[in-house]
Amino acid sequence: MIKPNIISFLDVVTRMGDVELDLEEVIVKTDSYLENKTLLEAQIPSKTGLIILGREDQVNKLRNLGDERK
């Protein structure tokens, strides 16, 4: 489950001023040109204009964000 502070952050980020942003999850399929590439190698922002917020293999780090202070 995503922590409430992350939900609040996403709520603010997706409704900044008159700009509304859409968040989407993308799955990289086997044999995709993205398979086994780093985010830098994939060059997604320069090729598509999209901004990558995170990767699934980093989800546990995000879920535990702030837990080290407890």
C-alpha positions in Angstrom: 0.0 0.0 0.0 1.3 3.5 -0.8 1.8 5.7 2.2 -0.5 8.8 2.5 2.3 11.3 2.2 3.2 9.8 -1.3 -0.5 10.1 -2.3 -0.6 13.7 -1.2 2.6 14.5 -3.1 1.3 12.9 -6.3 -2.0 14.8 -5.8 -0.2 18.1 -5.6 2.2 17.3 -8.5 -0.6 16.2 -10.9 -2.6 19.4 -10.3 -0.1 22.3 -10.5 -1.8 25.5 -11.6 -3.7 25.2 -14.8 -1.6 22.2 -15.9 -3.0 18.7 -15.3 -0.6 15.8 -15.5 -1.5 12.2 -16.2 0.4 9.3 -14.5 0.6 6.0 -16.2 2.3 2.7 -15.5 4.1 1.2 -18.5 5.2 -2.4 -18.7 8.3 -3.2 -20.7 7.6 -6.5 -22.6 10.2 -9.1 -23.6 12.0 -8.2 -26.8 11.2 -4.5 -26.4 13.9 -2.1 -27.4 13.8 -0.9 -23.8 14.6 -4.4 -22.4 17.8 -4.5 -20.4 18.5 -0.8 -20.9 19.2 1.7 -18.2 17.0 4.8 -18.1 19.9 6.8 -19.4 20.4 4.4 -22.3 16.7 4.3 -23.2 16.6 8.1 -23.7 12.9 8.2 -23.0 12.5 11.9 -22.2 14.4 13.0 -25.4 12.6 10.5 -27.6 9.1 10.9 -26.2 8.9 14.0 -24.0 7.8 11.7 -21.1 9.2 12.0 -17.5 10.0 8.8 -15.7 9.0 9.0 -12.0 10.2 5.5 -10.9 10.9 1.9 -11.7 9.2 -1.1 -10.2 12.5 -2.5 -9.0 12.8 0.6 -6.9 9.3 0.3 -5.4 10.4 -1.2 -2.1 12.8 1.7 -1.5 9.9 4.1 -2.0 7.6 2.1 0.2 10.1 2.2 3.0 11.0 5.9 2.5 11.2 7.6 5.9 11.2 4.3 7.9 14.8 4.7 8.7 13.9 7.6 11.1 11.7 5.3 13.3 
